[in-house]
Amino acid sequence: MPRFSTENIRNIAVLGHAGVGKTTLVESLLQAAGAIQATGSVERGTTVCDFDPRERQLQHSLDPTLCSFDHAGGHVNLLDTPGYPDFYGRAISILPAVDSVAVCVSAQCGIEQATRRMMEVALERNLCRMLVINKIDAAEVDFAQLIADLQQAFGPECLPINLPGIGGDTVVDCFFEHGEQPTACLSVAAAHTAIVDQVVELDETLMQLYLEQGEELNPEQLHAPFEQALREGHLIPICFVSARSGAGIAQLLDIFAKLMPNPLEGNPPVFLRGEAPAAVPVDVVADPKRHLVAHVFKVAVDPYLGRLGVFRVHQGKVSTNAQLFIGDGRKPFKVAHLLKLQGKKHTEIHAAVPGDICAVARVDDIHFDAVLHDSHDEDHYHLRSLTLPPPMCGLAILPTRRGDEQKLADALHKLAAEDPSLRIEHRPAQNETVLYGCGDLHLRIVLDKMRDQYQVPVATRPPSIAYRETVTTAASGHHRHKKQTGGAGQFGEVFLKVEPLARGGGFEFVDKVVGGAIPHTFIPAVEKGVRQVLELGAIAGFPLQDVRVILQDGKHHAVDSKEIAFVMAGKRAFLDAVRKADPIVLEPIVGLTIAVPAAAVGDITGDLAARRGLINGTSALPGGRVEVAAKVPLAELNDYQSKLKSMTAGEGSYTLVLSHYDALPAKQQSELTLAFRAGTENE
C-alpha cells in the first residue's frame, strides 16, 4: 500500500527566471525536511536536481527534475524547472502534473521577463499561484516597493503571508502566528489583516463572525476559504526566503504542506474524450476506485532504464504488474517497475494513488502527453493541449562521418521524445534535415548531447528559410494523362479549381464530381497527386498552404484507367491551376520580444527597422530596462543573437514566436522563382 493518501499530497512546480535561485531553494527545502543529509551546491555540482553534466558545467537547470519530501503529515512533490528563456517550453511542459506553482522572484532583480510569462501561463492553466521572494538577505532591497511592483503587475490579490525581518536574516509569520515583530517593510498586523480580509470575502459565515462580531479567526477556520481563494485566483500569497541562509525555509515548508491544495482541492485539469472537433469534456476525479487515468508529462531516455515515462495519476490507482494501455493503442504493456524519482535516483514502489507522481521504465511506445489507462474498451481520453512556444531557431545538420545517417536518425528520435520544444523537419525539396529549437543555447545543448551521449557529431549550417507558397485568386486547371506502351495503357483526365483560403487556413480538398465521371475509387488518387504538389511546391519549391482544391469533373477509361494515371492527372491539373491563380511566396513573420537596458533602445529600434521590422510598442521594466515588441521577417534574424549581444554589452535577451506568414517582397520572390526554375530545368 502507498505510504500516504491523496489528501496528503501536494504537487508544486517551482518556476522563475534564470538566476533567481530555484535549484538552491529546492535543495534547502529537501535538507530542512530531512530528505537529504546536507545541502548541495550549484557551484560544486552537487545538487539533487542539477545532475546532468551540462547542467553542472553551466550551473543552470536545463531540464525539469522531480524530487519529493515529507513534512507535517504531507507528501510534497516538487518539480524544479529551468529558467533560461530558451528552455521555457521545457519548463511549462510539466504544468499538467501540478496543482500549484511557486513562481520565484529575486529580491535584488524584481520582476523579470520570465516572471510575467510564468504567471500568465499558470493563470491560463487555472493553477493556484504563489510568489516566493528569494535572496532577501541581499543588500539595499526595498521590500515595500517590491510588493507594490508585484501588486501592480499581477493584481492587488498578491499579499504577503510572511515578511522579511530587518536585515533579511529572519522571516516573520503573518498567518499562523502573527505576533507583532519588527520587519523590513509592512507591519505584521497590517499584513495579517489584509490576507484575512481577502480570504473571508469568499465565506459569508466567516465574514459575519470576523467583521460584525469581531471574532479572531484561527488558521483551521480559514483553511477552506483560503483554498477557495487560491483556486479562484482571489489570493496570490507572497512568501519571503533566503535559500542560502535558510531564512524562511521552515515557514515555506509549512505553507506548502498546510496551505497549498491537495489533488482533491485544486482545480482539476480538463480531460477530453474523442478527437477534435467532436471532443467533449469528461469527468476525471481523484478516486482510487475508478478506472485508471494517468498523464505522461515527461519522457527521459536512460542508458540503463530505457525510455522512462514520468506521469501523474489523475484517477484510479496503478500498481506493479498492472496491464496498461497508451492512448487509443490496443497493445498493453506490463508495469514491471514502478519508480519514485528523487533527481537522478529512483526507488521502486508497489502502488501509486490519485495525485501522486511516479515513473515507469522500459516502455518503448510511451511518449510525451500520452494518457495511460487500464481498459482497452475505454474511449480515447486526452488532456486539454498545452500551448508550447513554437521552436523557431533552426540549424541544418548532417553527420560528419559517412555511415552515421542511421545513428543520427535514431539520436534525433530520442532527443525529440525527451524534449517537447524540439522539432525535426525533413525537407525533401531542399534535401536537408533541420533541427529547430527555442534559441541558440537550446540548440547548442542538444548538439552537445548528440555528440557526447549518442556519439554522433554533426556539421551545421543556417537552414533554408521555411517559405511557403499560396494562391491569391481562383483559377481552373485541367490535365489529361494518356500513355500507351503496347499493353494496357494509362488514362485519366481531371478538371479542378483552386481557391485561396484565409491565412492559416491550411488545405481543403472538396469532391464535387457527379455522375461517376471519375469513379469513387480514383478520387483518393487525385488527392494524392495534389498533395505531392503541396509538399514540393509549384513555383519556388516550397510547400503550398491556404488553398482549397475543388475536384469538378474528369474522364476515365474502363480498361486503361489506373490509380497512377489519376495521380499524375491530379498533379498536373493542380500545377496548371496554381500557375494561373497568381501564386506568391510567403515568408514567416515572427513576434520578437526584446528586453534591453533603456540606453540601448535607440540602437535596437534602428537595427530592427533595417531588418524590415515593425515596432509594436515598448514598455518599461524594473531595473532600468525596457521591453521592445516587434514583428520581423525570420529571414532577417540569422545573426541577431550576436548582434544583440554587441549592441547591449551582453545584457539583452529576446524571445520569438511565429506570428504569421506574409507575402515576400517581389525582388526576393523573383530570385527564388528563377532559382527553382533553373534547378528544375537542369534536372
N, C-alpha and C positions, 0 to 999 in steps of 0.2 A: 504493500500500500504506500502511496505518497506520504511524505513527511508532513505535508501541510495541505490545507483545503483552499478552494478558490477564494474564500473570504479573506485569507491571509496574504494573497499575492498582490504585489504592486509591480506594474510594468512601466518603466520610465526611460525615455530617451534623453540623453544629455547632448544638447545641441549648442552651437555657438560659433563665432568667428575663430579663425586660427589664432593661436597665441593667448587665448583667454584662460587657459589652464584647465581644460576639461579633463584630460587624462590624469593630471595630478590630483584633481578633485576626486575623481573616481577612486584613485589609489588611496587617498586619505580616508574615504568612506569605507573601503574594504578593510583597511587596517583598524579603524575605530570600531568596526562591527565584529572584528575578530576573524574575518575571512582569510586574512594573510597575517604573517608574523610581523613583518616590517614594511614600511612604506618604500616602494621602489622609486627610482628617479628617471625622469625622461632623459636627462643629460647622460646618464650612465647606461641607458637602455635596459633598465631592469623592471619596468612596469608590467603589470599583468596584461594591459590592453595593447600596448605597442610592442609586439613580439616579432614582427616581420623585420628582416634585416634592413629593408629600405626605410621602414619607419624609424628604426634605431639610428640610421645614418642621418636622416633628415630631421629627427627629433620632432616629428609631427605625425599624427594619425593619418593613415591613408585608406583605412577600411573600417567599417563598423565592427565593434567587438562586443560580445556578450559576456557579462560576469554577473554574479549574484551574491547576496549575503542575507543573513537572518538578523532581525533586530526587533525587539519589543513585541515578539509574537508574530511578526510579519516576515514574509519572504520577498525580498526586493530583487527583481531582475533589472539590471541597468544595461543600457546599450550606449557605449561610448562611440562617438561619431567623428569623422574628420571635419575640419573647419576651413580648409583651403577652398576657395571658390571653384577650383577645378573638380573637386570631389563632392560638390553639392548634391549631385544625383545619387551618389553612394550614401550620403548622409540621410537623405529623406526617404530612401528606399525601405528603411526599417520602420517607418511610421505606422504601417498597418499592424505591427506587432505590439504596440503600446497603447496605454490609455491616457498617459500624461507625458508632457515634455517639460524638461527643465532647461530653459534657454540661458546659457551663461553669458555674462557681460563682465568685461574688465572694468574695475573701478577707475583705473587710470585712463582708459581709452573711451569709455562710454559706449554709446550705441554705434555699432559699425554696420557695414553693408550686409553681412550675413545675419546679423541680429534681426533686422527687419524681414529678411526673406524667410528665416526660420519661424518667426512669429506668424507671418502671413500664411505659410503652408500648414502650420499646426491649426490655425483657425479654419482654413478650408477643410481640413480633415475632421473638424469638430472634436479636437482633442483638448483635454484640460491642460492649462498652461501655467507655468510659474517662472519667475525670473530669479536667477541666482547670481548675485554680485560677488565676484571673486576678487582677490588681491586687495582686500580692504585695508591691509597694513601698508599700502603704498603711501608715499609722501604727498602731501598737498592735494588731497581728494576732497572735493566739495560735494558731500553726500546729499545735502538738501537740493542742490542743483541737479544732481544725477537723478534723484527721484522725480523731480519736476520734468526733466527731459523724458524719462520713461513714461510718465503720465501723458505728456504732450504727444509722444509718438504712438502709444498703444492704448490710451484711454485712461480716464480717472479711476477705473476699476483696478489699476495697478497700485496696490497698497502694501506697505512693509508689514511683515508678520514678525520680524525682529529688526533690531537696529544695531549698527556698529558702536562699540564703546569708544571712548576717547583714545585716539592713537591707533585704533584698529586692532588692538590686542585681544579684545573680547567681543562677544555679541550678546545683546540684551534681549530676552524674550518679551514679546508684546502680546502673546496669545494665551499660552498655557499658564504661565506665572508672570504677571505683569506688574511687579513691584516697581516703584519709581527709582530708577538708577540713572547716573549720568550717561549720556550718549553723545555721539559726534554730530547729531543733527536734531531731529524732532524729539519731543518728549515721549516717553513710553505711554503715558496716559492718553495723549492725543492719538498716537498710532493705534492703541488698543480700541479706543472709541470709534475710530474711523473704520476699522475692519469689522467690528461687531455691528455697527450701523449698516454696513454694506451687506452683511450676511443675513441679519434679521429681516431685511426687506422682503425676503422670499418666504417667510413663515409668519402668518398673521398672529398665531397664538404667542409665539416668542416676542413678536413686536409689541403686543399688548403688555406682556409681562415686563419687557425692557423699557418701553417708552412711557407707558401710562402708570405702571406700578413701581417703576424704578428698581426692579429686581436685578441683581447681579447674576449674569448667566455664566455657567461653567462650560468648559470645553465639551463635555458629554452632551449637553443640551444643544450646543452649536454644531455638533458633528454633521447631522443630516442636512441642515440648510447650508453648511459650508460645502459639502459635496455637491449639492444642487447648484450653488453659486459657481463652482468650478465647471460643472457640466455645461451651464448656460453661458459661460464667459462673463458672468457678472462679477467675478473676482479673479484677479491675477496676483497671487501673493509674491512679494519681493523678499528674498532671503539674502543675508549677508554672510560671507565666509572668507577665510583665508586658507586655501588648500595647503599652502606652505607651512604656516604656523599652527594650523589646526583650529584656529578660532572659528566658532560657529559650526564645526563639523558635527558635534554631538546634537546640536539643535536641528541641523538639517536631517540627520538620521531619524529623529523623532517626527519631523514633518513628513518625510517620505512614508514612514511606517504607519503613522497615526492619522494623517490628514489627506494624503493623496488617495484617489479612488481605487478600489479593487475592481476586478473584471465585472462584478455584478453591479457596481455603482457608476462606472464610466459610461460614456456614450458608445453604444455598440456599433461596430463597423457595418457598413451597408453591403450585404451579400445579395447577389442577383442570381436568378435561375434562368437558364436559356441564353441564347445569343441575341445580341442587338440586331434589329430594333425591337425584337419581341421579348427581350429580357424583362423580368418582373422581380421586384424586391421579395426576399424570402426571410422569414424569421430564423435567426441563428442565436440561440441562447446558451448561456454558460451552465448547462445542465449535464452532469456526468451520465445520466441515464438515457440520454438520447443518442442517436447515431453520431458518429464522429465527423466533425468538420474542422480541418486544420489548414492553415495558410503558410506556405513557404515564402519567407521574406529574404532569405539569403542562401546562396549556394557557394560552397568552397570546394576546391579540388585539392585533396590532401594526398601526398605521395603514399601514405600508409593506409588511410581510411577510404580512398577513392573519392567519389563525389559525395559530399556531405551536405544534406539539406537541413537548414535551421528553420524551425516552424513554431508557430504559436497554435495551441489548441483552443479553438473558439467554442466548440460544443462536443459533448461526449468525452470519452476517455480513451487514451491509447496505451497499450502495454506491449511488452516484448512478445514476439511470436505471433502478433496480430497480422492479419492479411489486409493490406490497404490498397486503394486504387488512387491513381493520379488523374485528376480532372475527369474527362469523359473517356479515358482509356479503359479498356476491358481486361487488361492483363494485370493481375495483382502482384504486389511484392510483399515479402515477409519482413517484418521488423525484427531483424536478428540482433541489432544493437541499438538500444535507445540511450542517448547520451545527454548528460548535463554538462554544459560548457562553462569553463572559467578561464577566459582568454584562450590560450592555445591548449590548455589542459582539458581533459574530459574524463568524466566518470560515468559508469553505466548505472542506469536506474531501471526499475521494473515497470513503472507506470507514470503517466502524467495526467493531471486533472485539467478541466477547463481553465483557461487563463495562463497556464504555465508555458514556458518556452523551453524547447529541447531540440535535439537533432537526431537524425537517422543517417547511418553511413552505408556506403556501398550500394547506392541505388542509382543506376546509370541514367534512368529516364527522368529523374527529378529535376525540376527547373524553377527559376525564379517566378513568383506569382502563381505557382501551382496550388490547387486546392486538393488536400488529401481527404479521403473518406473511406468508409468501410463497407459500402454497399454497392454492388455492381449494377443494381437497378435504379440507383439514385439519378435524378436529373442533374445536368451539369451546373454546379454551383461555381461562382467566381466572385471575387471581391471587386467592389467599385474601383475602377482603374485609378492608379496614382499617376499624376502628370509629372514625368521626369523631364529635366531640361534636355532638349534635343542636342546630341553631340554635333558640333559644327566645325571643330578644328580637325583637319584631316591630313594624313600623310599617305602617299602611295608607297607600298612596301613590296619588296621582293627578296627572296633568300639570297644570301651571298655565296652559298655553296651549292653546287649542282647536285641534284638529287634530294634536296631538302624540301621540295614542294609539298609532299605529303605530311612531313613533320610540321611545316608551317601551318597547313590547314588544320591539323589536329590541335596545335597550340592555340590558334585563333578560336577554335571551337570551345576550348576550355576557358580561355580568357573571357569570351563573350558570355559564357554561362555564369561566371563569377561576378561580372560587372554589368549591371543593367543599364548603365550610362555609356556603354561602349557599343559601337556599331561597326560591323564589317560589311563593306559593299564591294561586290564584284562587278566590274564594268566591262562587259564584252566588247562594246564599241571602242573603248579606249585601251582594251587589253591590260587592265590594271586592277589590283586589289587595293582598296583604300580603307585605312583604319581611322575611324572617326572617334574623337574624344571631346572632352569639355574644356580643353586647354592644352598648352604646351607641356605643362608639368604632368598632367594626366597621361598624355601620350608617352612622355619620357619614362614614366614609371612602368607603363605597360610594356614598352620595348625592352627595358632593363629586365623585367620579369621573364619575358620571352627568351632573352639571351641567357640569363643566369639559371632559371629554373627548368626551362624546356630545351636549352642548348640549341636555339635556332637564331643565330644572328641574322639581321636583315639590313638591307640598304634602303634608304628612304629618299624621297624627293617630294616636292609640293605636288599635290594631286591636280588633275584637271578639275576645273570648276564644274559643279553639278548643275549645268544649264539644263533647261527644259525647252521643249517646243510646244506650240499650240497653234490653233487657227483663230482667225478674227472674224470671218464671215462664213455663211453657209455655202456649200458647193456640192455638186453631184459628181460621182465618179463611176467609171464603167471599165470592165475588162472581160475579154473572152479568152479563156485559156484553152487552146486546142493543140493537141500533139498526137501525131500518128507515127508509130515506129514499126509498122509491119503487122503486129498482132493487135490486141485490144489497145485502143488509144486512150487519151485523156481529154475530157471535155468538161468545162464548167464556165458559166457566164454569170457575172454578178453586176447588179446595179445598186449603188448605195449613195447615201447622202451623209455629209458631216456637218455638224453644228457646233459652235463654241459654247462651252459651259462657263459659269462664273469661276473666278479664281478659286482654286481649291476644290473644284467640282469633280476632279478625278476623271473617270471614264465610264461611259454608259454604252451598252450595245442593245439596240432595240430591233426586234424581228417584226417586220410588217409585211412579210411575204404572204400572199394569198393565192389560193387555187393550186397549191402544190407546185408552183413554178420551180422552186428549189425544194427537194424532198427534205422532210424534217431531220433526217439522219445526217444531212450535209450542212445544216445550219451551224453546228459547232465548228466545223472545218473552216467556214468563212470567218467566224470569230477568231479562230486560231491564227489565220493569216493576218487579220487586222492587228492582233496582239503582237505579232512578230514586228510589225512596223512600230507599234507603241514602244517596244523595248529598244529598238535600234535607231529610231528617228527617221525622219523623211527628208529634211533639208540640211541638217548640220550634224547629224549623228548623235543626237541626244533624245532621251525618252520624251514621248508625247504625253501631254496631260490636258485636262479640262476640255474634253471633246466628247461629243455624243455621235455615235455611228448608227445610222438607221438603214437597215437592210431592206430595200424596197422591192426588188424583183430579180429575176435571173432566168436561166435556162439550164436544163440538164439533158443528158442522153441516157436512154435506157440501158445501154451497154457500156459506153465509154466513160460515163461519169464516175469519178472516184474521189475519195477524200482529198488526195494530194492535188487534184485539179481545182477543187473549190478553195483549198488553202492558198494556192497560187493566184486564183482569180480574186479572192478577197483581198489578198495583199496588194496586188497591182491596182485594183479598183480604189482601195483606200489611198494609196500613193497618188493616184490620179486626182482624187477629190481634194486631198490636202494641198497639193500644189496649186489648185485653183482657188483655195479658200484663204488667200492672203496669210500664209503662215509666218509666224515670227518666233524668235528665240527669246526665252525668258531667263533672267538671271536671279539668283537668290538674294534677297534683301534681308539683312539681319538687324535686330534691335540690339544696339550697343549701349551698355550702361557702364560709365567710367567714373571711378572715384579718384580724385586727384587733389593735391594741395591747391588752395584758392589762387595762388600766384601763377599756376600753370594753366589756368582755364583758357586764356587767350591763345596760347600755343596749341592747345588741344582742339579748340573750335576751328582755328585756321587750318590745321592739318586735316581735320575731318572734311572741311569744305573742299580741300584739294583732292580728296578721295571720293568726290561726288556724294558726300554725306549730307543729310538733312538734320539739323539740330532740332530736337523736340522740346527741349527745356533744360533748365538747371535747377538744383535745389541744394540748400546749404546742409552740411553735415557737421556734427560736433568735431571739435579739434581743428577748426580752420580748414576743413576740406569741403569740396563741392562735388556733387554728383551730376554728371552730364549725360543726358539721354539723347540718342541719335539713331537714325536709320541709315545704314550704309550698305552698298553692294559688297557681298562677300569677296568678290574678286579683288577688291581694293585693300584687303586686310591681311595679305600674306605675311608682311613683315611688321605687323602692328605691335606685337609683343615687344620687340627690341626697340621700336620707335617710341613707344610709350615710356619704356624704361629710361631712355635717354632724355626725353622731354621733362620727366618728373624726378630725375635723380633716383630712380628705383622705387619711388613712393606711390606710383599709380597702379591701379588694378582695374580690371574690366571683366565683364561677363557679356556673352552674346547668345541670343536665341534667334531661331528662324522666325522672321516676321511674315514675309510673303514673297511671291515671285512677281517680278515686273519686267516690262519689255526692255531688252538690251538696246543701247544706242545703235543707230543704224550703221555706223562705221564698224564697230566690233562685230555686229551681226553679219555684215557683208564679208568680213575676214573669215569668220567661222564657216560660212556657207561655201565660200570659194575653196577653202582648205578641204572641206568634206567632199566637195565635188571632184577636186583633183585626186584625192585618195581613192575615191570610187572608180574613177576612170583608169587609174593605174592598176587597180585590181582586175 
